[in-house]
Amino acid sequence: MANILSQAEVDALLRNFQEEEETFAPARGGAADALSPTEAAEPRVARFDFRRPNRISKEQLRFLHTLHSTYAFGYAGVLSGYLRTLVEISVGAVEQYSYGEWIKGLRDSTSLFPFGMPPLDGSGVIEMEPRMVLGFVDRLLGGRGDVGEEERELTHLETTVVSRVVEDGLKMLGEAWSEVARFQPALQGHERQPHLLRLLADTEPVIVVALEARLKARRGRITICYPFVPLERGLANVTGGSTTRPLERASAPQDAAWLHAGLAQAHVPLSVRLGQGAITIGEFVRLRRGDVVRLRAALDDPVVVEVAGRPKFLARPGRAERKLAVEVLGRLGEQTGGRHDG
């Protein structure tokens, strides 16, 4: 026979149920005060900024961190050679911003090196702390690299010197990116005031990579800002910290015909070699107009037709109307007819 609850037991169950509802109900003073420790540790509501949506996955961020760690190690070696002292570079944060947000976060005066990304569209920027740049210049010009707290504009000579170092870094940056997107960064100049650098729209998403350079006891910041849209397709191929294919122009069935038609219109130099001979230096010095040089060929021997400096055909010399011409006998080793006017 089934157990029947007494009225006292029913009232106890109802009171327990009411207490549980009050425990999990949000209090007026704040939702977090009414949550259990487990609920508070795992919030059900996540923040989302519609002005800056997260378009880069965690896998892509890890890949970018690894990519720039490899780049930082190689570039540190290049800087060590230039500056004749040990330089260490490490990767800090890899984050996504809007271009306007990143620009507003920079100091009013800094060292900016914009670069293009051919054949991809868009431009990126490398930002360096001014004191670190002055220290680099001082070392490159024979000094000790101790500039104290000095901050000033670079002279034309100093800009030329440090641009060479930046260009070498950009070359290595293109090599580091080759697994994802094939482009070659090209330095576009030097700027000090961020608000004058209008490379992208303020709302354009960008990838910002922060590097820390250590030279002796001094530390400096190097920040690389990339436009996200040109790299989006390549980063979409990143899976599990690796890439499936590099970013490049997709081939189409008509590409072969298009390439063949384009090559057919290309011009190549064509020359005819009548024969060869050998003379001494003394005979060469005494050569005068009207002298005859004997060749190692008979009059009825075919001549060699060279295309772009390479022997390709055998031919018979002659004339076509008032122009010199050769009658093509065939490729080297063949005997077929044809004519080429020269």
Stockholm file with secondary structure:
# STOCKHOLM 1.0

chainA/1-342         MANILSQAEVDALLRNFQEEEETFAPARGGAADALSPTEAAEPRVARFDFRRPNRISKEQLRFLHTLHSTYAFGYAGVLSGYLRTLVEISVGAVEQYSYGEWIKGLRDSTSLFPFGMPPLDGSGVIEMEPRMVLGFVDRLLGGRGDVGEEERELTHLETTVVSRVVEDGLKMLGEAWSEVARFQPALQGHERQPHLLRLLADTEPVIVVALEARLKARRGRITICYPFVPLERGLANVTGGSTTRPLERASAPQDAAWLHAGLAQAHVPLSVRLGQGAITIGEFVRLRRGDVVRLRAALDDPVVVEVAGRPKFLARPGRAERKLAVEVLGRLGEQTGGRHDG
#=GR chainA/1-342 SS CCCCCCHHHHHHHHHHHHHHHHHHSCBTTBTGGGSCHHHHHSCSCCCCCTTSCCCSCHHHHHHHHHHHHHHHHHHHHHHHHHHTSCEEEEEEEEEEEEHHHHHHTSCSSCEEEEEECTTSSSEEEEEECHHHHHHHHHHHTTSCSCCTTCCCCCCHHHHHHHHHHHHHHHHHHHHHHTTTBCCCCEECCCBSCGGGCCCSCTTCEEEEEEEEEEETTEEEEEEEEEEHHHHHHHHTTEETTEESSCBCCCCCTTHHHHHHHHHHTCCCCEEEECCCCCCCHHHHHTCCTTCCCCCSSCTTSCEEEEETTEEEEEEEEEEETTEEEEEEEEETTCCCCCCEEC
#=GC SS_cons         CCCCCCHHHHHHHHHHHHHHHHHHSCBTTBTGGGSCHHHHHSCSCCCCCTTSCCCSCHHHHHHHHHHHHHHHHHHHHHHHHHHTSCEEEEEEEEEEEEHHHHHHTSCSSCEEEEEECTTSSSEEEEEECHHHHHHHHHHHTTSCSCCTTCCCCCCHHHHHHHHHHHHHHHHHHHHHHTTTBCCCCEECCCBSCGGGCCCSCTTCEEEEEEEEEEETTEEEEEEEEEEHHHHHHHHTTEETTEESSCBCCCCCTTHHHHHHHHHHTCCCCEEEECCCCCCCHHHHHTCCTTCCCCCSSCTTSCEEEEETTEEEEEEEEEEETTEEEEEEEEETTCCCCCCEEC
//
